[in-house]
Amino acid sequence: MPMSLEEYQIAQMYMVMKMQQQNTTGREGVEVLENRSFEDDEFGKGQYTSKVYHLQSKVPTWLTTFAPADALVMQEEAWNAYPRCKTGWQSPHDCPYFTKFRLTIETIHKADNGKSENVHGLNKEQLAARQVEFVDIASTSTDYWSYMVGSSSVDLSNFKSARTGRGPLSEGWQETCDPVMTAYKLVTIDAPYWGFGYRLEQALLAGERALFLESHQNCFSWIDEWFGMTMQQIRELEQESDSLLNEKLRKPSLLTNVEDFEDRL
């Protein structure tokens, strides 16, 4: 990414908010259950979120032969202790379909151009099974999943930020760009279903890749909207966005923790 580690933290939060708003209607989208600070032995201090994704229109038709479309919802739990983050996906407890399914994304952000080796500290067996893909935000994709995710309309090979002067991103931009950083994402999927588990895993991997490309293209193309924001400003916008999402889905507004509430008084 053509930005610093500090800038990316703001950019990623802004991008998540805006894309969730764009993809949430009265029938499907994102429902925010919880958004609070946390502290534990594994991650230290960070922000915990719990969300439910209603994905009916973005599910491959063949998958609806195994479950009705309105049952295809996923619960996400995320621990954001930037620059380290972990996100887990599974079926909600009250959904009887795909209860064995698990998807985990572990992310480490580094101020480099994508050439660090084994940043997740995998063992020999894991390294042997790992498949490495480089996602270049200046590339374009026209496959099924890029269409379903919603391809960015901005051509980054021609885009230039008015506020920062960054861009356009020509071939090999990672070698000369300053500042530059990389999000190293380790995606692990377990779909132990006879007959269609492998197909489901491959579809989800393709979908995640398309989402990574789309969301990070948006991070950069929206730079003039988020550049200069403080963490306090982005947290306030995040709270407002969470409430709006739940209103769109006609759900009760989420509970914020007491500290966040008191800060607004």
N, C-alpha and C positions, 0 to 999 in steps of 0.2 A: 504494500500500500504506500502511496506517495505522501506520507504524513508521519509525524512522530508518534511514539507510544502514547504520550499524554493526549495528543489530538485524537488518536483513534478511539480512546475510551469514550470521549464525548461523541464522536462520529457514530460509533456503533450503537450507543444508546439512542441517539436521535433517529438513526435509520430504523431500529426496531420499532420505535413508537410510530413513525410515519407509515411504515409498511403494514403494521397491525391495523392502523386506522383505515388504510386503503383497502384492506382485505376483510374488513368486518362489516356485516350488514345485519339486518334483523333476523336472519336465518342461520348464518354461519360466520365463522371468524374466531376471534380470541376472547375468552372469558378469563379475567384475572381474579384468582382466588386469594392470593396472598402476595405481599410485597413488603419485605421488612429486612432490617439489618440482622446479621448473624455473626457468631464467633465460635469456632471449634478447633480441635487439635489438628485436623487435616489441612484446612485451608487458612486458618487464622481468621481475620475479620473480612467481611464482605457483605453482599446483598443477596438475599434468598428470595426467589419468586416461584410461585406455583400457578400454572395456567392450564386451561383446557382449550384445545383447538378442535373446532368443529369443521371438518374437512370435506364435506360431502361432494362438492363440485370438482375437487382436485384429486379424486381417487380414480385409478384406472378402472374401466368398465369391467374387466375380467375379475377384479377383486370383489365386486358386488355379488358374484355368484357364491361367495363363501359367507357373506354377511350383508344385511340390508344397508343401503347407503347412509341412512340416518343413524346407524350404530357405529359408524367409522369416526370415532372421536378419539383423541389422544390427550393424555395428561402429561405436562412437562414440569419438571422440577429443575431449577437452575441455581447453582452456587457460584456467584460472580465475585471472586477475590482477585480482581485484576492486578497483575497481568496473567493470572491463572484462573480458568473457569471450567466448570463441569456442568453438563446438561444431560438429563435422563428423560426418556420418553417411554411410556407404557400406557396400557388401557386403563381408564378410570376404574375405581373399585366397584362401581355400580354398573359397569358394562360387561356383559357375559362373553363378548367376542374378543379373540386374540389376547387372552389373559397371560399367555406365556411369552408374548413378544416383548423384547427389550431393545432399545437403541440408546447408546451413550456417546456423547461427543465431549472429549476433553481437549481444551485449547490452551496453548501457551503462546503468548505474544512476545516477540523479540525484536529489538532494534537492529535488524539485519535484512538482507535481500533474498532470504529464502534458502541459504546454503548450509544452515546448521544441520548436523547429523544427529538423529535419535534424541531429539529434545525431550521426548516423553520417557526416556530411560527404559525402553523395552528390552526384554530378555531375548536370548537367541531364538527360542521357539516363536515368540511374537514377531520378531524381525523377519523370520522366514515366511510367515503368513501375511505380513504387511504388504499392501499394494500402495505405492506412492503416486500421487497425482499432483501436478502443479496447476493451480488455477490462476490464470492471468486475467486481471480485470479489463485489460485492453482488448481481449479476444471477444469474438461473437459466437453465439451458439443458436442453432435453430432446430434442435431436436424436440421430441414430445414434451419432455419435462421443462425445458426452457419456455415453451409455450404455456404450459400449465402454471408455472410459477409467475410468469408475466415478464417478458423480456424488457430490459431497460431500453428506452427510446433514445438515449444519449450515446453518441459515438465518441468514445474517449480518445480515439486517435485524432479527433478534431476539437475536443473540448478544452477550454482554458478557463480557469477560475478567475473571475473579475477581482476578487478580494485578495487572493494570494499570488496570482500570476502562475500557478502551477498548471502543467499540461501544455500542449497535448501529450498523450502517452504514445510515443512511436515505438516500433519494434526494439526490444532490448532496453526499455526504459529503466528496468530494475538495476542495471549496471551503473547508471549515471545519476539516478534520482537522489536528491538530498533535500529533506529528510526521507527515510524509507524504513518500513517495518513489515513484519510478516506475522500472520496468524497461522500457527501450526495446529491443525485439527486432526485428532485421532478419533475416527468414527468406528464404533464397534456395534454390530447388529447380531441379534440372536432371534431367529424366527423358526423355532423347531416344529414345523408343520409339514407332515408328509404330503407329498404331491405338489405343493406350491410354495414351500418355505424358501427354496433357493430363488425362485422367480420373484418372490416378495423382497428378499434381501437385495437382489440386483436392482429392482425398481426403486427401492428406497435409497440405495447408494447413488443412482443416477439422479434421483430427486434432490438429494442433499447437495450434490455437486452443482446442480442448476441453481439451487437456492443460495449456495455460497457465492457463486458468480454474480447473480442478480443483486443480492444484498450488498456485496462489496463494491459493485459498480455504483450502486446508489450512494454508498458512503462517500465516495469521491465526488460524484456528480452533484451532490447536495452540499458540498463544502461551503458554498457561500451562504447557506442557511444556518449552519451550526458553528462555523468558525468564530472563535472569540467567546463562546458560551462558557460559563463556569459550571462546576459540578453542582453547585446549589441550584443554579437556574435549570439545569437539565433534570434534576431530581423533582423540582416543582412541576415542570412540564410532564414528567413521567406520571406523577400522581394524578394530574388532570386528565391525562390520556387514559389511564387505567379506568377511571370513573366513566369516561365517555364510551370506552369499549363496552363496559358492562351495561350501560344505558342502551347502546345500539342492539345488544343481544337480549334486552329486556330482563337483565339479571340484577339482583341487589348489588349496590355499590360495595366494593371491597372494604375490609377493615384495615386501616393503617395503624401502625404502632403508635403508642402514646407519645414517644419522642417526636415523631414526625408531626403529630397533631399539635403538640405544644409549640413546635417551631413556627407554626403558622399563626399563632395567637399574638 
